[in-house]
Amino acid sequence: MDDGWEQIRAGLALIQWSGLATWDDARCALDPADPQDFEDSASEVHSDFGRVISWIVFSVGTEYLLKGICLLRGLIEGREKPVLRPPFPSEDIQSWVRLVCNKQQSAYESVISFGTLGDVPLRKLVKDLPERDLAWAALELLRQSIRNRDAHRYLRNVRAAHFRAVPELLVPASNALLKLLDLGELRTRLSGLGSREETRLERSREERTN
């Protein structure tokens, strides 16, 4: 249970940081950002690549959110997976490199994995939603196009045209999934998430009006 809520809280925090949506504590729901607010906040992240950085963060946050809800509903479970461990603080780097090159067992450690975004059982996750068709289509778009596009190749000037997916597809899909959770516990677990002292979106609005 705690793993699930950790994924959800981290996911919503990343979504909010991306500037593409904000969290409303009172409603326990996401609100899509105004397009100009997002453009302004993205330019604060990086003058040339702020938009792609923000979309990557949004996609990762949504992946965390989906996995958290799946964990709470028993649709996925953590599995141990052997991965290369980083060098210990006192370990000689060349010794660590030899262990890795020789595929020595001592170079590996076991971690808990929830799989990739492609492993999330979207059909099962959305099947009880009144908005299941919209939610499935929106999350398939994120999984097949947006996430893969940004993770594997940079393409210039493609994301502005995709902003429409945020208010019309991705935010409604996420909010629909959040309704699967107990509202009281959702409010308790996420208390204060949306009440940061000053977000990039708020700063952008103030700068435009001053």
N, C-alpha and C positions, 0 to 999 in steps of 0.2 A: 504493500500500500504506500509506504513512504517513498519507494522508488518511483512509483507512478506520479505522486504529487510533486516530487522533485523535478521530474521531467516537465510537468505541466507548468510549474512556476518558472523554471528556467526558459522554457519555450516562449511563454508570454512576455517575459522580460526582454528576450531577444527580439520578438516581434515589435515590441514597443520601441526598443532602441533603434530598430531599422528606420523608423520614421514613417513607415507605410501604414501603421495603425497605432492607436492608443488604447489603453485599458481603462474602462469605466468601472471604478470600484462599486458604485451604487448599483449599477445594472448587472455587474459581473459579466460583462460582454466587451468585445472589441468594437472600436469605432474606426472606420477608414479615415485616413488623413486626406486633407484637401490637397489636390495635385500640386499647387504652387507651394504649399507648406513643405511637401515632400521634396520638391526640387531644391528649395532653399536649404533644407536640412541636409540633403545629400551633398550639396556643394560645400557644406561645412566639414563633412567627413573627408572629402578629397575633391579638388577642383576639377579633375578629369575623370576619376574613377569612383566617385562617391555613390553614384547610382548603382553600379554593379556590386559594390561592397554592401550597400544597404539591402539589395535584393538577396544576396547570399545569406546575410544574417537573418532576413525574414524567412527564407526557405528552411534554414536550419532550425529556427525557432518553431516553425510549423511542424517540422519533423519531430522535434521533441514533444510538442503538444499531442500529436497523433499517437506517438508511442506511449506517452503517459496515460492517455485515455484507454488505449488498448490494454495496458498493464492493469489498470483498475477494473476493467471489464473481463479480465482473464482471457484475452484474445492472443496475447503473446506472453512469453516468459523469458527471463534472462538465462542465457546459456554460457557456460565457461568456454573461453576461446584462448588458445595459446598465441601470444604475440611477442615480438622482440621487446625486451625491456631496455630502458635507457641505461647508460653506464651509471654505476653507483658513484656517489660523490668522491670516494677515495680510490676508485678503480682506475688503473692505467688504461688510457684510451686504446693504445695498440693491442693490449691484451683483450680488451672488449671486442675490437675489430676482428681479431683472430677467432674468437669464440663465434662471432656471427658468420664469418666466412666458412668456418668448419661446421656450421650448423649444430653447435654444441647445445645440449639441452639447458645448460646453465645460463644461456643467453636469452632464455625465454621466461615469460611469466604468464600466469593465467588471469584473465580479466573476464568480467561479465559483459556480454554483448546482447543488445536487443535487436540485432540485425540492421539491415539497411532500409532506406525508405521503400525500396522495392519489395521488401519482405512484409510491410504493413498490410494486413488483410482488409483492404478498404471496403470490399463488398460486405463483409461481416460487420465492419465497424458502422457503416451507414444504414444497414438494413432496417433498423427500427425508427429511422427518422422520417417525419413527414416530408422533409426536403431531401430525401435520399438521392434522387436523380441529380439535383443540382450539386449536392455535396460530393457525390462520386465523380461527376464530370470535372468539378473545380479541382479536386485533389489529384485526379489523373493528369490534368493540365500541369499542375505543380510538379508532379512526379516525373512525367514523361518529357516535358518541354522546359519549364523554367529552371528547375533544380539541375537537371543534366546539362542544360545550356550553360549555366553560369559556373558549374563546377568543373567543366572540362574544356571550355574554350571561351575566350573573351571576344564578343562581337560588339562593335561600336554602334550606338544609336538604335538599339532595338527595344530597350526597356521602357522608354517613355510611352510607346504605343501599347504596351501591355499593362499600363496602370489601371485601365478599366477593369481588369480582372480582380483587382483588390476590393473595390466597393461592391461589385456586382456578383462576384463568385467566391473569392478566397475568404474574405471576412464573414460573409453569411454562412459559408460552410463551417468555419471554425466555431462560430457562435451556435450553430445548430448542434455540433458535437458536444459543446460545453453543457448543453441542456440535458445530456445523458447523465451528468453528474449531480450529486445531491447539492442543492443550492446553498444550504446552510454550511456544509463543509467547504464548498467552493469559496464562499465568502470568508470563512475563517482562515483557510489555508492561504488565500491570496490577499489577505488584508494589507492595505497600504501599497500594493503593487503599482497602482496608477497615480499615487500621490507624491511623485518625486518633486523636489523643490523647484526644479526648472528643467524642462525638457528642451531638446533642440528645436522642436516644433514651436514651443512657446517663445523661445528666443527669436526665431525667424519671424513670427507674427509681430513681435514688439519692434523689431528692426524695420519692418516694412511700414508700420504705422507711425514711427518716430521720424 
